[in-house]
Amino acid sequence: MKIRSQDLIQVIKGRDRGKQGRVQQIIAEKNRVLVEGINLVKRHTKATGGVRQAGIIQKELPIQVSNVILVCTHCNKPTRIGSRDMPDGTRARVCKQCQEVIE
């Protein structure tokens, strides 16, 4: 998966199309990402002992990774991601538009 935690992404499909947010969590085995402020739903919850109060809570659900695209930190545009071998032997993610290393 080419998207990592704390990346800035933009939603390209669904009801939140066009919104941007930071990735909070990667769920690799299900190909999903949890993004702050994206895919918000309301849940009606019961009170559980003294831990949680009853009511309507708003929370984020994971979104399919194919429905998001990375926003480049240099050119500030949504872009696809390539990879490049660096001179020190490591591999880095590269913006396909501006050819800058993404970190």
Buried (B, 14 or more C-beta within 10 A) or exposed (E): EEBEEEBBBBBEEEEBEEBBBEBBEBEEEEEBBBBEEBBEEEEEEEEEEEEEEEEEEEEBEBBEBEBBBBBBBEEEEBBEBEEEEEEEEEEBBBBEEBEBEBE
